[in-house]
């Protein structure tokens, strides 16, 4: 059998399904193929930030997602004796996206909400249990084989994980950024939360670097670095795991749900687009988990790619898709670098080197240099931007007033917001923006701008005069 669609997405995880939903809401005929029959039932990713909840808000899923999340006020890096080396605080405060800055998740709960949204979304089909095995190009289309079917599509997206068959079939190589460590990951169901830490912790103990973090939906996670000579089989032994957990004194307070040994890597695809084949999520980039940005980065890929694919399928020049890598690659590499820095700091196992690290960082903290707010994200620096204008490439904050949020009022798509009147201009003093007027006026004043054009992924295209912005946007997406 042969079928047709505009976009075929390989991989039915959060990145692939989110991308599929964003595309279908634009009228793009989309099929997702996923080799597994059902959702993986155990925890995996641990964290999403305010930007990601805002993406779910666009899909009408924010409340369902947040219902299963848990907030941690802080993220502390501690010495073996418990002294604070580094602290990120304010993780529970509202971030620029209009939602809490840091949210500890239960990935199966999020995937269930996404799958339910697929069930009711016109123009989107999820084919579970369909193993994608390859593609060829014919008559200007990508012809994929998935199970017993051939599927013809204008574009093929590999959102199929770290071992991405799509990436391999397209002949795209990884740029290895030089981080490779094995860790035991333990997830537990919590019965007595009063006996567990209330904040996220990295224990920088050279004898055994350890992570201890909250998870959503009544879970908790520990991660233990493997020492030289230790095997996966040894680490996965229940008796050995009991010894590792003994110092935490959580016997009877938790039940082991999952145990796995992971190899933490840092890699970025050298090409994110090869003609009509594009990569997203772990297929495009891998990072150590210490910054909690792996899943976040994949969902930013989805938000960036969705509006550009939609524009091209509506008639924009396909060169718009070249801005996908030029925007996302320089954005994700500093995040990976931060995660590597955190990982290298945590993973020191030489006692003398760890002592030197502790002395240096404790001195810096005493001098006022060892604290920070919630982890921030870099701006876009190149791509579909009106470069040279104030704020271009920055993330546009979601104004919030009580229970009202800007995105719910203005909806999806690009926004032109400013003072005065004009074609397609949403006047900052209009009645529908009344709850947010002060916040929007303050943003415009800060950037000395009459108007701002906000892209569908909520990054700023540019600022200036409304007519100039309209003309530049039309040219950029023509």
SULPETA-V949872 format. One record per residue. RES is the residue in one letter. SS is DSSP state (2 for helix, 1 for strand, 0 for the rest). Layout:
res=RES ss=SS
res=RES ss=SS
//
This chain:
res=X ss=0
res=X ss=1
res=X ss=1
res=X ss=1
res=X ss=1
res=X ss=1
res=X ss=1
res=X ss=1
res=X ss=1
res=X ss=1
res=X ss=0
res=X ss=0
res=X ss=0
res=X ss=2
res=X ss=2
res=X ss=2
res=X ss=2
res=X ss=2
res=X ss=2
res=X ss=2
res=X ss=2
res=X ss=2
res=X ss=2
res=X ss=2
res=X ss=0
res=X ss=0
res=X ss=0
res=X ss=0
res=X ss=0
res=X ss=1
res=X ss=1
res=X ss=1
res=X ss=1
res=X ss=1
res=X ss=0
res=X ss=0
res=X ss=0
res=X ss=0
res=X ss=0
res=X ss=0
res=X ss=0
res=X ss=0
res=X ss=0
res=X ss=0
res=X ss=0
res=X ss=0
res=X ss=1
res=X ss=1
res=X ss=1
res=X ss=2
res=X ss=2
res=X ss=2
res=X ss=2
res=X ss=2
res=X ss=2
res=X ss=2
res=X ss=2
res=X ss=2
res=X ss=0
res=X ss=0
res=X ss=0
res=X ss=2
res=X ss=2
res=X ss=2
res=X ss=2
res=X ss=2
res=X ss=2
res=X ss=0
res=X ss=0
res=X ss=1
res=X ss=0
res=X ss=0
res=X ss=0
res=X ss=1
res=X ss=1
res=X ss=1
res=X ss=1
res=X ss=1
res=X ss=1
res=X ss=0
res=X ss=0
res=X ss=0
res=X ss=0
res=X ss=1
res=X ss=1
res=X ss=1
res=X ss=1
res=X ss=1
res=X ss=1
res=X ss=0
res=X ss=0
res=X ss=0
res=X ss=0
res=X ss=1
res=X ss=0
res=X ss=0
res=X ss=0
res=X ss=0
res=X ss=0
res=X ss=1
res=X ss=0
res=X ss=1
res=X ss=1
res=X ss=1
res=X ss=0
res=X ss=0
res=X ss=2
res=X ss=2
res=X ss=2
res=X ss=2
res=X ss=2
res=X ss=2
res=X ss=2
res=X ss=2
res=X ss=2
res=X ss=2
res=X ss=2
res=X ss=2
res=X ss=2
res=X ss=0
res=X ss=0
res=X ss=0
res=X ss=0
res=X ss=1
res=X ss=1
res=X ss=1
res=X ss=1
res=X ss=1
res=X ss=0
res=X ss=0
res=X ss=0
res=X ss=1
res=X ss=1
res=X ss=1
res=X ss=1
res=X ss=1
res=X ss=1
res=X ss=1
res=X ss=0
res=X ss=0
res=X ss=1
res=X ss=1
res=X ss=1
res=X ss=1
res=X ss=1
res=X ss=1
res=X ss=0
res=X ss=0
res=X ss=1
res=X ss=1
res=X ss=1
res=X ss=1
res=X ss=1
res=X ss=1
res=X ss=1
res=X ss=1
res=X ss=1
res=X ss=1
res=X ss=0
res=X ss=0
res=X ss=0
res=X ss=0
res=X ss=0
res=X ss=0
res=X ss=2
res=X ss=2
res=X ss=2
res=X ss=2
res=X ss=2
res=X ss=2
res=X ss=0
res=X ss=0
res=X ss=0
res=X ss=1
res=X ss=1
res=X ss=1
res=X ss=1
res=X ss=1
res=X ss=1
res=X ss=1
res=X ss=1
res=X ss=1
res=X ss=1
res=X ss=1
res=X ss=1
res=X ss=1
res=X ss=1
res=X ss=1
res=X ss=1
res=X ss=1
res=X ss=0
res=X ss=0
res=X ss=2
res=X ss=2
res=X ss=2
res=X ss=0
res=X ss=0
res=X ss=0
res=X ss=0
res=X ss=1
res=X ss=1
res=X ss=1
res=X ss=1
res=X ss=1
res=X ss=0
res=X ss=0
res=X ss=0
res=X ss=0
res=X ss=0
res=X ss=1
res=X ss=1
res=X ss=1
res=X ss=1
res=X ss=1
res=X ss=1
res=X ss=0
res=X ss=0
res=X ss=0
res=X ss=1
res=X ss=1
res=X ss=1
res=X ss=1
res=X ss=1
res=X ss=1
res=X ss=1
res=X ss=0
res=X ss=0
res=X ss=0
res=X ss=0
res=X ss=0
res=X ss=0
res=X ss=2
res=X ss=2
res=X ss=2
res=X ss=2
res=X ss=0
res=X ss=0
res=X ss=2
res=X ss=2
res=X ss=2
res=X ss=2
res=X ss=2
res=X ss=2
res=X ss=2
res=X ss=2
res=X ss=2
res=X ss=0
res=X ss=0
res=X ss=0
res=X ss=0
res=X ss=0
res=X ss=0
res=X ss=0
res=X ss=1
res=X ss=1
res=X ss=1
res=X ss=1
res=X ss=1
res=X ss=1
res=X ss=1
res=X ss=1
res=X ss=1
res=X ss=1
res=X ss=1
res=X ss=1
res=X ss=1
res=X ss=1
res=X ss=1
res=X ss=1
res=X ss=0
res=X ss=0
res=X ss=0
res=X ss=1
res=X ss=1
res=X ss=0
res=X ss=0
res=X ss=1
res=X ss=1
res=X ss=1
res=X ss=0
res=X ss=2
res=X ss=2
res=X ss=2
res=X ss=0
res=X ss=1
res=X ss=1
res=X ss=0
res=X ss=0
res=X ss=2
res=X ss=2
res=X ss=2
res=X ss=0
res=X ss=0
res=X ss=2
res=X ss=2
res=X ss=2
res=X ss=2
res=X ss=2
res=X ss=2
res=X ss=2
res=X ss=2
res=X ss=2
res=X ss=2
res=X ss=2
res=X ss=2
res=X ss=2
res=X ss=2
res=X ss=2
res=X ss=2
res=X ss=2
res=X ss=2
res=X ss=2
res=X ss=2
res=X ss=0
res=X ss=0
res=X ss=0
res=X ss=0
res=X ss=2
res=X ss=2
res=X ss=2
res=X ss=2
res=X ss=2
res=X ss=2
res=X ss=2
res=X ss=2
res=X ss=2
res=X ss=2
res=X ss=2
res=X ss=2
res=X ss=2
res=X ss=2
res=X ss=2
res=X ss=2
res=X ss=2
res=X ss=2
res=X ss=2
res=X ss=2
res=X ss=2
res=X ss=2
res=X ss=2
res=X ss=2
res=X ss=2
res=X ss=2
res=X ss=2
res=X ss=2
res=X ss=2
res=X ss=0
res=X ss=0
res=X ss=0
res=X ss=0
res=X ss=2
res=X ss=2
res=X ss=2
res=X ss=2
res=X ss=2
res=X ss=2
res=X ss=2
res=X ss=2
res=X ss=2
res=X ss=2
res=X ss=2
res=X ss=2
res=X ss=2
res=X ss=2
res=X ss=2
res=X ss=2
res=X ss=0
res=X ss=0
res=X ss=0
res=X ss=0
res=X ss=1
res=X ss=1
res=X ss=0
res=X ss=0
res=X ss=0
res=X ss=0
res=X ss=0
res=X ss=0
res=X ss=0
res=X ss=0
res=X ss=0
res=X ss=0
res=X ss=0
res=X ss=0
res=X ss=0
res=X ss=0
res=X ss=0
res=X ss=0
res=X ss=0
res=X ss=0
res=X ss=0
res=X ss=0
res=X ss=0
res=X ss=0
res=X ss=1
res=X ss=0
res=X ss=0
res=X ss=0
res=X ss=0
res=X ss=1
res=X ss=1
res=X ss=0
res=X ss=0
res=X ss=1
res=X ss=1
res=X ss=2
res=X ss=2
res=X ss=2
res=X ss=2
res=X ss=2
res=X ss=0
res=X ss=0
res=X ss=0
res=X ss=0
res=X ss=1
res=X ss=1
res=X ss=1
res=X ss=1
res=X ss=0
res=X ss=0
res=X ss=0
res=X ss=0
res=X ss=0
res=X ss=0
res=X ss=0
res=X ss=1
res=X ss=1
res=X ss=0
res=X ss=0
res=X ss=0
res=X ss=2
res=X ss=2
res=X ss=2
res=X ss=2
res=X ss=2
res=X ss=2
res=X ss=2
res=X ss=2
res=X ss=2
res=X ss=2
res=X ss=2
res=X ss=2
res=X ss=2
res=X ss=2
res=X ss=2
res=X ss=2
res=X ss=0
res=X ss=0
res=X ss=0
res=X ss=0
res=X ss=1
res=X ss=1
res=X ss=1
res=X ss=1
res=X ss=0
res=X ss=0
res=X ss=0
res=X ss=0
res=X ss=1
res=X ss=1
res=X ss=1
res=X ss=1
res=X ss=1
res=X ss=1
res=X ss=0
res=X ss=2
res=X ss=2
res=X ss=2
res=X ss=2
res=X ss=2
res=X ss=2
res=X ss=2
res=X ss=2
res=X ss=2
res=X ss=2
res=X ss=2
res=X ss=0
res=X ss=0
//
